Amino acid sequence: MKKLINDPEQVVAESLAGVAAAHDSVRVDFEHQIVYRAAGPKQGKVGVISGGGSGHEPLHGGYVGEGMLDAAVAGQMFTSPTPDQVAAAIKGVDGGAGVLQIIKNYTGDVMNFEMAAELANAETGVEVASVIVNDDVAVEDSSFTAGRRGVGLTVLLEKIVGAAAEAGQDLKSVKKLAEEVIANGRSMGVALTSCTVPHVGHPTFELPEDQMEMGVGIHGEPGRRRVALAPAADIAKEMVDSILEDLDFQGSETIVMVNGLGATPQIELYLMYGEVAKLLAERGVKVARNLVGNYITALDMAGCSLTILKANDEILKLWDAPVKTPALRWGK
């Protein structure tokens, strides 16, 4: 294992120290491993939080800031944050208008975030609403989930919902919007290599040089099947086919993300996006906006994921709204 680390057990804490040193727009609660907006909660604004196990950077801490999250809770590597951590985040972003939790569909995350909502409500009376992202079309259940996994759509959801909260929408409206986004987005990934968790010290799974894992999860969970390595055009076709078979995007405007899983160079991600764009055009799916890069990773895994979201005028307006976070920024 070759990694730029000190103590494998301290990677998350030391990485958060780096986040705090690099970005004065955020502050870090090191006791609870929470990244907050430096300015603190805005009175009258719905607080939006998310989080989960570390190892998926820039998700979630990289998306804390104007137009996105108010706080992100960092669990240990690929491990859900505790209810106490999440409850601290809820209380820390409460501006009197309630808090929305964005939860990826992993059993530990769902359980701990829901427990945290109960704790925070009992202690402070804050109203907490939750939504669960379950966009992965690859498998129905996995070693981490009951039901579909929450993957790349989480990034798009945090941007859109964050913009709505920033614009002053109330908790009921923000939750309804989040549910609409979840209902209209799908994702699928492919792994060319495994990833290595620092405190484990060896690859999570074995993947021969001439094979790839179609439909892999962001923690290295198995996908649909292991197959022979194929050209990018064939990989793109299988991902596009799998997503469009699950939800009809024909005739719709969409936001499309080709996301790197941590060890795939940008040149390959753009090559993949070119293949995806051609396929979608052939199917009558209009790409209105796109992202190409590393936005939700799996440590040092080589591979990529594809996310497609139906986007009406409201969604596109919220997508285009200004955002200023360490990992995503545009507009004034």
Secondary structure, DSSP 8 states (H G I E B T S, - for coil): ---S-S-GGGHHHHHHHHHHHH-TTEEEETTTTEEEETT---TTS-EEEEEEEESSTTTTGGGBSBTSBSEEEEEEETS---HHHHHHHHHHH--SS-EEEEEES-HHHHHHHHHHHHHHHHHH---EEEEEE--B-S-S-BTTBSSS---THHHHHHHHHHHHHHTT--HHHHHHHHHHHHHTEEEEEEESS--B-TTT-SBSS---TTEEEET--TTS---SEEEE---HHHHHHHHHHHHHHHS--TT-EEEEEEEE-BS--HHHHHHHHHHHHHHHHHTT-EEEEEEEE-SS--TTB-EEEEEEEE--HHHHHHHHS-EE-SS-EE--
